[in-house]
Amino acid sequence: MVATLTLLGTLISVNGDPETEIKSDVTVIGGGPSGAAAAYWLAMRGFDVTVVEKKVFPRDKTCGDGLTPRAVVQLEAMGLADFLKTQHRYLGLRTIAFNRSYEIPWPRHPEFPEYGYISRRSILDQAVLSRAQEAGARVFMHHEALSAETGTGGITAVATRNLDSGESVNLVSKFYVLAEGSNARVSRSLGATRDQAKPLGLAIRTYHPTARADEEWVESHLDLRDSSGAVIPGYGWIFPAGDGSANVGFGLLSNRSRWRKLNTTRELQRFVELADRTWTFGEPEFPATGGKLPMGLAISPIAGRNYMMVGDAAASINPFNGEGISYAYETGRLAAGILTQALATGDASMLGAYPEQLRARLALYYAVANAFVRFISEPKLMSAGVWSAMRSPALMAPVVSVMANLLPGSSAAQVERIYRFANTAREKLSQSRWG
Ligand SMILES: Cc1cc2nc3c(=O)[nH]c(=O)nc-3n(C[C@H](O)[C@H](O)[C@H](O)COP(=O)(O)OP(=O)(O)OC[C@H]3O[C@@H](n4cnc5c(N)ncnc54)[C@H](O)[C@@H]3O)c2cc1C
């Protein structure tokens, strides 16, 4: 029997029976930003990489489509500077709350550019995965990873199903990168669990036609209230997409279960209705879709003897702002770097460095961000914080730099200390009020 495998829309054949086995150095589960980045960095170093992706690209992925300067650096490093020039460039953030509005340009930074892009994920993800393919990665679309077989050395094979033919394909490799996104079935089956005490994000979005689609500022609304008037810990966004539409959405950052019950579809409709009329929003392109944002490195363990989790599967989203694309590229690249050494030396124990290296890069910053989310989960504190910030324009630029993780090292450490202080103050405040 012949198993048919779809390769970025092209049909190829692999001879064998329904239990076809594909061998490679590294198997990557998921072709989104984290998987595509891992595959690109491994393939361009000459390793044999197989990616399985359950959808057929181009596919929609629920997202705000916002690329910050951090993401731009990663995309440019993968040779996608020309692609980015075809996308909608923006210069910074317009923050709006309590009838005030400030335009805050992306900061000057030694490492990052002073611009970002809005890029529909259907287009962006295909561009990155195609790049991995050009570098030599084998990509099987419409193939779903179902389960991982394990032994003493970690994963021994990943069972996948060809969603066109129903045939089974077994992927056997030395190492595995789990890049499945927020619904990480295989990762969970390997024991990865989320720390419930850490914040979880929820977000929803759709596209509306607008006369202001070419604007060079993305908008963030920080004083959201639900229909009962209660402050919502999160923000609404309007991201002009440069193609006649804007990505309009609403995100909720919280560690409180009560916010998870909020009817986000209804709140998004209210947000659109209350938006400035100059947006001239038309009917949505499709009913809003939502998703979870696993954040703050809340998932563990993220590595085993011969596998690593990257991107949302490792909860790498920044809790300050819900940004996950850049961190997906960064964790995919980090994992590929460690795998490069492990493949070159034949020493699988090197994978033990992955959680450590990830923590070294992000843990302190994310601890502060997690504390920030706890802070804004108190409606009064959230409201008071936004109110004060909106009355201190000089504060807004550094706050945006902190939240987008765009501070140079030394000042980042200073601001982290400030946030730690703020969190301690908040705890003392609640103890004295309720204790
Ligand atoms: C509403 C919303 C708005 C957001 N807005 C932004 C934003 O503006 N900017 C930003 O930076 N981040 C944003 N994020 C976060 C961002 O979308 C994620 O952090 C990012 O997509 C993570 O990339 P990933 O590769 O880890 O996972 P994903 O992008 O989810 O990719 C995972 C891929 O794996 C595939 N897959 C899953 N399971 C299997 C399987 N078993 N077998 C084969 N394939 C599988 C999926 O089909 C998918 O293509 C937003 C998230 C949401 C929900």
The ligand as an ORCA input file, in Angstrom:
! r2SCAN-3c Opt
* xyz 0 1
  C      -6.867     35.627     20.429
  C      -5.362     35.559     20.504
  C      -4.633     36.672     20.130
  C      -3.232     36.625     20.154
  N      -2.551     37.720     19.711
  C      -1.213     37.691     19.648
  C      -0.491     38.774     19.065
  O      -1.071     39.747     18.574
  N       0.866     38.701     19.065
  C       1.538     37.637     19.572
  O       2.772     37.642     19.571
  N       0.880     36.571     20.108
  C      -0.471     36.558     20.126
  N      -1.150     35.461     20.601
  C      -0.388     34.278     21.056
  C       0.126     33.477     19.831
  O      -0.951     33.175     18.983
  C       0.793     32.178     20.297
  O       1.660     32.444     21.356
  C       1.584     31.517     19.149
  O       0.734     31.131     18.115
  C       2.350     30.294     19.679
  O       2.985     29.609     18.617
  P       3.171     28.015     18.719
  O       3.948     27.599     17.542
  O       3.676     27.654     20.059
  O       1.685     27.424     18.642
  P       0.597     27.530     17.491
  O       0.696     28.808     16.778
  O      -0.700     27.187     18.143
  O       1.004     26.383     16.478
  C       0.845     25.026     16.809
  C       0.654     24.235     15.514
  O       0.684     22.853     15.829
  C      -0.344     22.195     15.135
  N      -0.689     21.019     15.930
  C      -1.250     20.986     17.160
  N      -1.387     19.748     17.601
  C      -0.892     18.949     16.619
  C      -0.777     17.537     16.492
  N      -1.191     16.691     17.465
  N      -0.241     17.044     15.351
  C       0.186     17.887     14.355
  N       0.067     19.230     14.429
  C      -0.456     19.747     15.562
  C      -1.450     23.220     15.037
  O      -2.340     22.947     13.954
  C      -0.677     24.513     14.849
  O      -0.483     24.840     13.498
  C      -2.558     35.468     20.599
  C      -3.298     34.337     20.993
  C      -4.688     34.368     20.931
  C      -5.477     33.150     21.339
*
